[in-house]
Amino acid sequence: MTRIAGAAVVAMAACAGADVLVMQNGDRLTGSLTGMAGDRVMFETEYAGSLVVDREAVAHVETDDAFELVERNGSRRMAVLTEDEPLAPVAVIRRNRLRGLSLADSWQTHVDVSASAASGSRDEEDFRVLAESTLRRGRMEHQLRADVLGEEVDGERTGDLLDIDYGLKVSLGPAWYVAGNTQYYQDRLKGIGERIALGASVGRRLRDTSFERWSVELGVSQVLEERGGDDSTGPAARWGLDYGRFLWGNRLELFHNHGVLVRAESERGVSIEASTGVRYHLGARWNANARVDVRHETEPPEDNPASDVTYAVGLGVRF
């Protein structure tokens, strides 16, 4: 009897805090609800890995934490899922990844880090840190992105880049939104002391689920730039695209984003930044990643190439 009681306590402890997927046939799966979109429910288990379940086969879901629920009419709310919370009117479910926020908030952050060193015919050292954080609060979405790159070959600095972007989106409905954007960009080795762009834009979410995101923006910016010792200020048109998709049971993530800045001053030309890559999620938090970043200036500073291409492979963490 003592052994049975002990086993029961261990089992209850193991299930404590876990989400429960209750099937129409009465089966109960314990693990972690990743999200839901359309007719698919994503569920992570320790004993079977990531599962993709047909929503019609699910009776209900039970969770301890609050999730963001997006209903078919576009309204958003936070709720703890129970037997009394029907899935029928819900189009998308997202996990609220930060404890301590109110039920109206959700916050997600990921950081990718890569570094390498080599010696021999020439000594090389380089590092790269990319951090992205998104906070959703009601109709507003705050997004902060920071990209830092350093490179050194034979004791000479060959890469020194800092790129910080902040955006605020205000939803006008399930698809459309207006946004304010701020960017600080610095690449001293390429002759760009600093570039500050302040802008406003209109955007549309073409897809916005737990498995796929796809949005586009078009707007105007005011650009202040110090290049080769010369300062300039002028307007510009801005275009942006952000895309991401999960494959293979939420394990493999494909992503691509780019921004295009077209200055009214012809001698400043067009600036293009693009990033494309993959992340393979090793678990709920860790991932291995590979990415290619391209930065192109149609009118680069004197004695500098028009395009810079950077390849990076590293590890990332999500929380």
N, C-alpha and C positions, 0 to 999 in steps of 0.2 A: 504493500500500500504506500509506503514511504517513497519507493522508487517511482511509482506511478504519479504521486503528487509532485515529486521533484521534476519529472519529465513534463508534467502539465505546466508547471511554473516556467520552465525553460522555454516551452513552446509559446506560452503567452508573452514572455519577454521578447522573444524573437519577432512576434507579430506586432508588438506594441509600436505605434507610430507608423505602421505600414498602411499603404492604401490597399483597398480590397476591390477587386473586379468581380461582380456577381453576374454569372451568366444566366441566360434564360432557362437552361436545363438544370439550374441549381448549383452548378460548380462555383467555387469561390477561389480566386487567385489572389495571393498576397504579393505585394511588391511596391512599385512606385509608378504612379500615373504620370506619363511624360506629356501627354496632350491628346487632343482630338481635333480632327478636321474632316468635314464631309462625312463619308461613311467609314472612316478608319479611326480606331482607338489605339494609341501607342501605350504599351505597358511594359515596364522593366522589371524583371524578376531575377533573383540570384540563382535559381535552379534551371531556368530556360532562356536566360538572356532577354533580348528585346523581342516583344511580340507585337504583331499587327493584327488586331481583332476587328471583325465586321461589327459595326455598331448595332445592327439588328439582332446580333447574338447576345448583346449585353442587356441585362435587366436594369442594373443601376450600378453606380460607383460610390464607394464610401471613402472619404479622405479625412485626415486630421487638419490639414492645412488648407488655406484659402486658395482658390484658383480663379483666374480671370475667365469669365464666360462671355462670349460674344454671340448674341442671339441673331436669328435670321433677319431681323429688321434693322440690324446694325447697332443696337444698344449694347453697352458693355456694363458689366458689374462684377464684383468679387463675391464669392460664396464658397462655403465649405460644402462639398458634395455629400449627399445622404440619400437614403431610399426615397425621401420625399422631394428630391430635386430631379425631375424628369429630364432626360437628355433630348427629348423630341424638339423643343424650341431652340436648342443650342446648336450653333453652327461650328464654333471653335472653342476649345478649352486650352488655356495656357497656364503653366505652373507659375505661381508667385514665388520667386527664388530668394527673396529676402525676408526673413522673419523680423518682426518688429514694426513693419510698416502697417498702415491702416488697411482695411479691406478694400479701400479704393485705389491702392497703389500696387505696382509690381516693378521689380528692379532686377536687371540681369547684366552681368559683366563678364567679359572674357579677356584674357591676356595671353598673347603669343610671344614667346621668347626664342631667339636663335642666336648662336654664337659659335665661332670657330677660330682656330689658331693653327698655323703651319710654319715649319722651319725647314731650311734646306737651301736651295738655290736662292730663295728669298723668303723673308719672314713676313707673315701675314696675320693680322688679327682683325676680326670684325664682330659686331654685335648688332642685334636689331630687337626692338621692343615695340609691339603694337598692342594698344589697350583700347577697348571699346566698351562703353557703358550706356545702358538705356534705362531710363526711369519713366514709367507711365503713371500718370496721376490724373484721373478723370479724363477729360478730353485732350489733355496736354501730354506731349511726349518730349522728354529732354534726352538728347544724345550727345555724348562727348567721345571724341576719338583723338588719340595721341599716337604719333609715329616718330620713333627716334632711331637714327641709323648712324653708326660710327664705323669707320674703316681705316686701317693703317697698314701700309706696305713698306717694309725696310725702314721703319722709323718715320716715314713721311705720311702725314694725314691725307688720305685720298677720298674720304667720305665723311661728311659732317652735316646731317640733315635733321631738322626739327619741324614737324607738321602737326598743329593742334587745330581741331575743328569742333565747333559747338553749334548745335541746331536745336531749335524749339519748334515743334509742330503742334498745331491746334486743329483738331478734327472738326470738319464741317458736316460730317456724316460718316457712313460706313466706308467710303472710298476717298473722298476729296479732303484736302487739308491745306492750310496756309502755313508758311514756315519762315522763320528768321534764321539767318546763317552768319556765323563769324569764323574766319580762318586766319591763323597766324602761321606763316611759312617762312623758313629760313634755310638757305643753302649757301653758306659763305664761300665754299670752295668753287661754286659755280658762279659766284659773283652776285648772288641775290642776298643782300644783307638782311632784308626782311620784306615780307609782303603781307599786308593786312587787307582782308576783303570783308566788307559788311554788306549783307544783302537780304532781300525778301523774295519769296517765290511761292508759287502755287504747285501743289503736288497731288498725285493720285496713286492710291494703293491698288495695283492691278491684282495682287494676291496677298493675303495676310492671314496665314494659318500657322499652326505649329510645325508644319512640314515644309512650307514654302513661303517666301516673302519676295515681293517684286513691286518696287515703287519707282516713279519717275518724278522729276521736278524741273520747272522752268521759271527763271526769274531774272532779276537785275541786281547788280552789286556796285558798290563804290570801292575802288581799289587804290590803296596807298602802297607804293613800292619804292624801295631804295635798291638801286642796281648800279654797281660799278661807281658808287659815290654820287650818283644822280638820283634825286627824288622826283616822283611824279604822282599825280592823283587824277583819276578819271573814272568814268563809268564803264561797265562791262555787262554783257549778257552771260547768264550762267545756266548750264544744263547739268543735271545729275541723274544717275541711275544706281539703284541698289538691288541686288538679286541674291537669293540664297535658297538652296533646296537640299533636303535630307533624302538619302537613299539607303537601301539595305537596312531596313529596320531601325532608322534613326541613327545609324552608326557613321555613315559617310556623308559629309556636308560639302556641297559645292558652293562657292561664293564668287561674286564678281561685283565690283562697284567702280564707277568712274565719274569724274567731274570735268567739265569743259568750261573754261573761262575765256570769253572773247572780248578783248579790250577795244574800246573805241579808238584809242591811239594806235595807229597802224605800226609804229615802230616797236610797240610792246607785244604785238601779235597775239597768238592764242596759246593758252596753257592747258595741257591735258594731263590728268592724273588717273591712272587705272590700276586696279589690283585684282588679280585672279588667282584662285587657289582651291585647295581641298583641306578639310580637317577630318581625320579619322578618330572618332570618339572612343577612347579606351574604357570609359566608364561614365558615370554621371558628371564627373568634373574634369578629368584629364583627357587630352587629345594630342595626337601627333599631326603636324601640319606642314604643308609645302605651299609656297606662294611665289608669284611673279609680279613685280611692281614695275610699272613704266611711267616715267615722267618725261613729257615732251614739251619743248618751247619752240614755236615756229620762228621766233626771233630771239635766239639765245644770246646771253652776254658774249662779248667779243672773246675769241679764242676758247670757246666752250662748245661741246657737242650739243646738237639739238635734242637728243634723246639719251636718257639714262635708264638702264634696265637692271633690276636687282632681283636675284634669286635667293630664297631663304627656305631653310628646312629647320624645324624646331619643335618644341613642346609648348602646349598651352594649357591653361586652367580656366574653368568656367565656374562662376558662383552667383 
